[in-house]
Amino acid sequence: MQLTIDLTGRNVWVAGSDRAARQAVRRYEHAGAVVHRLSNPGMGDAGPLPQRPFLVALVDDGDPGWVPLVQHCREAGVPVAFEPPAGAEGHVTLVGGGPGALALLTVGAVEALRDADVVFYDRLAPYRELDALTSAELVDVGKQPGLHRVTQRDIEKLMVEAALLGKNVVRLKGGDPYVFGRGGEEVAACIAAGVPVRVISGVTSAISVPAAAGIPVTHREVSHMFTVVSGHAPLSEKELTHLAGLGGTIVVLMGIGTLPQLAAGLRRAGMKPEMPMAVVERGYRPGQRTTIADLGTIETAASGCSNPAVLVIGEVVRVAEANRNHTEASAELSRLAASLIEA
């Protein structure tokens, strides 16, 4: 059970060892509470508390000596919140933030953000909601095509330096860290510096953004495979030939800039111009839009599209159109039936 309580100006006692309680202290201060510390059980085992708190937050530091304090609070009618201990100091966690929708963050991602001291985040991660998820220092290191305010090497340096100072570092990335996210490079940089590092997978936009538009990347008797391609750079003729011959569904991430070369190259490689294609812009975000055409006309149809976008090429696009038409027809029948009943 999760409760949302206004703690602004409220006296909160945070109980637990200094190491275990350090992040809980920061979280409660971030929530606006006036935080007081009980760093050892002996401070609260006799008589009334020095000041009647609104809440006692007990951090699990492994010390059984806190049991009398819990009992005292229950007798005095003071609520007790049980908090997890701070994680080990000085490590990096690469977190996949999914396509940008808060609801698609994993439980592991939320827990890592809660325990972070500093978060380095990308523009495709759900950064607008970070203030509600963490009390950590927030650092924008997002890169845009052609505009890298912070280079990849600088990002890695910032992560490592913060961890070596004893901070719990979260590198929050859009999608999944290991799907065109350069997560492997960041892990390698941490290992080279002797910094403990772990990866929390995220929901990749290669699957979730087509789903947001109603497009399944696989569908029985239509497509039993899908291939994910980076659209940052044009593909070679050899790659285009292999891609056109694979069959199934092709998903291209961040491919607006190379869309003309991709469409023309696939046609040259033998893919039929009538192959359906969709461009899904800003999946799960305000202004989400889907443009559907075919391989022969997509360049004109998508001339006004922009990144972030996911391209989907394959017969599964027709599945989404059929489902959409069926849904619209059903809705129209329902409206018609309702009007007849009213009449």
SVG drawing of the C-alpha trace seen along z (x, -y; Angstrom):
<svg xmlns="http://www.w3.org/2000/svg" viewBox="-38 -24 78 42">
<polyline fill="none" stroke="black" stroke-width="0.4" points="0.0,0.0 1.3,-3.5 0.0,-6.6 0.5,-10.2 0.7,-12.5 1.5,-16.2 4.6,-16.4 5.2,-20.1 6.4,-21.6 5.7,-18.3 8.2,-17.0 9.4,-13.6 11.9,-11.5 14.1,-9.3 15.5,-6.4 18.4,-4.3 22.1,-4.4 23.6,-7.3 24.7,-5.2 21.4,-3.3 19.3,-6.4 21.1,-9.0 18.8,-8.6 15.6,-8.4 16.6,-11.7 17.0,-13.3 13.7,-12.0 11.7,-13.3 13.5,-16.7 12.6,-16.7 9.0,-16.2 9.1,-19.3 9.3,-17.7 11.3,-19.0 13.6,-16.1 15.0,-15.0 17.5,-12.1 17.5,-9.1 20.8,-7.5 20.8,-4.8 18.2,-2.9 19.2,-4.3 17.9,-7.7 14.2,-6.5 13.9,-3.6 13.0,-5.5 10.2,-7.9 8.4,-10.1 10.1,-11.2 11.9,-14.6 9.3,-16.1 6.0,-14.4 6.6,-13.8 4.0,-13.7 5.7,-10.5 8.5,-8.2 10.4,-6.7 12.3,-3.6 15.0,-2.6 15.9,1.1 19.5,1.0 19.5,4.5 19.6,3.4 16.9,5.2 17.2,2.5 14.6,0.4 11.8,2.7 11.1,0.8 10.8,-2.5 8.2,-0.9 6.2,0.3 6.5,-3.1 5.1,-4.8 2.2,-2.4 1.3,-3.1 1.6,-6.8 -0.4,-6.8 2.5,-7.9 2.5,-6.4 5.6,-4.5 6.8,-4.2 9.2,-1.4 11.9,-2.4 14.5,-0.4 18.1,-1.1 20.3,-3.1 22.2,-1.0 25.9,-0.5 27.7,-3.8 29.6,-4.5 28.0,-2.6 26.3,-3.2 22.9,-1.8 22.0,-2.1 18.2,-2.3 15.9,-1.8 13.2,-4.4 11.0,-3.0 9.5,-5.2 8.8,-8.1 5.6,-7.1 5.7,-7.0 3.4,-4.0 6.0,-1.9 8.8,-2.4 9.7,0.9 9.5,1.5 13.3,1.8 13.6,-1.5 11.5,-3.3 13.5,-1.8 16.8,-2.8 15.6,-6.3 14.4,-6.5 17.8,-5.5 19.9,-7.7 22.1,-10.6 22.4,-11.9 20.6,-11.1 22.0,-11.7 19.0,-11.6 18.3,-11.7 15.6,-13.7 13.8,-10.5 13.5,-9.3 10.4,-10.3 12.3,-13.2 9.4,-15.5 8.2,-13.3 11.6,-12.8 10.9,-15.3 8.1,-13.1 10.2,-10.0 13.5,-11.0 15.1,-13.6 18.5,-13.2 20.4,-15.8 19.1,-15.9 21.5,-16.5 20.3,-16.8 22.8,-15.1 20.4,-14.5 21.7,-14.4 19.8,-15.5 20.7,-14.6 23.4,-17.0 23.5,-18.7 25.5,-17.0 25.7,-19.4 27.4,-16.7 29.5,-14.2 29.2,-10.5 32.7,-10.4 31.9,-13.3 28.8,-11.5 30.9,-8.5 33.4,-10.7 30.6,-12.4 29.1,-9.0 32.5,-7.6 33.6,-10.7 30.3,-10.9 30.5,-7.2 34.1,-7.5 32.9,-10.3 30.7,-7.7 27.4,-8.7 24.7,-6.3 24.5,-7.2 21.6,-6.5 22.0,-6.9 18.4,-7.1 18.0,-6.4 15.1,-6.2 13.9,-2.7 16.4,0.0 20.1,-0.7 21.2,2.1 19.1,1.3 21.0,-1.5 21.5,-3.1 25.3,-2.9 24.8,-1.1 27.6,1.3 30.0,-1.6 28.9,-3.0 29.2,0.3 32.7,0.7 33.7,-2.8 32.6,-1.9 34.4,1.4 37.6,-0.2 37.4,-2.7 36.7,0.1 33.2,-1.2 30.4,1.3 27.7,1.2 24.4,2.9 21.8,2.6 18.0,2.5 16.3,3.3 13.6,1.0 10.7,1.4 12.2,0.8 10.4,-1.6 11.0,0.9 8.0,2.8 6.1,0.4 5.8,-2.6 4.2,-0.4 1.9,1.0 0.9,-2.5 -0.3,-2.9 -2.1,0.5 0.6,2.2 1.8,5.6 5.3,6.4 4.4,10.0 1.0,11.5 -0.1,15.1 0.0,16.0 1.3,12.5 4.7,12.1 6.7,14.5 9.8,12.3 10.8,8.7 14.1,7.0 15.2,3.8 17.4,1.4 19.0,-1.9 18.1,-4.8 20.9,-7.1 23.0,-6.4 22.0,-5.1 22.4,-1.3 24.8,0.1 23.5,1.9 24.5,5.2 22.5,4.5 19.5,3.3 19.6,6.5 19.7,8.7 17.0,6.7 14.6,6.9 15.1,10.6 14.4,11.4 10.7,11.1 8.7,10.4 8.5,6.9 11.2,4.2 11.3,1.7 13.5,-1.4 14.4,-3.6 15.1,-7.3 14.9,-6.8 13.2,-10.1 16.6,-11.5 17.4,-8.5 13.8,-7.6 14.3,-8.5 17.5,-6.4 15.8,-3.5 12.7,-3.4 14.5,-3.8 17.1,-1.3 14.5,1.4 12.8,0.9 16.0,1.3 16.6,4.5 13.4,6.0 10.8,5.1 7.5,4.3 6.4,0.6 3.0,1.7 4.5,2.9 2.6,1.0 4.6,-1.3 3.9,-3.4 5.6,-6.3 4.7,-6.7 5.8,-10.0 6.1,-10.8 4.8,-7.5 3.1,-7.7 3.7,-11.4 1.4,-14.4 1.0,-14.8 1.4,-11.2 0.7,-10.8 0.7,-7.8 1.2,-8.3 0.4,-5.3 1.4,-4.9 3.3,-2.3 7.0,-1.9 6.4,-3.7 4.7,-6.8 6.0,-7.1 8.6,-9.8 5.8,-12.2 3.4,-11.1 5.9,-11.5 7.5,-14.7 6.2,-16.6 7.2,-14.0 10.0,-14.4 11.9,-12.5 11.4,-10.9 9.7,-8.4 9.6,-4.7 9.2,-3.3 7.3,-0.1 7.5,1.8 5.5,4.9 2.1,6.5 1.4,6.0 0.6,2.4 -2.5,3.7 -3.5,5.6 -3.5,2.4 -5.6,0.7 -8.1,3.5 -8.4,3.5 -8.8,-0.3 -11.5,-0.2 -13.3,2.5 -13.2,0.5 -14.5,-2.6 -17.3,-0.7 -18.3,0.9 -18.3,-2.5 -20.5,-3.9 -23.0,-1.0 -23.2,-1.7 -23.9,-5.4 -26.5,-4.5 -28.2,-2.0 -28.2,-4.5 -29.9,-7.1 -32.5,-4.6 -33.3,-3.7 -33.6,-7.4 -35.9,-7.9"/>
</svg>
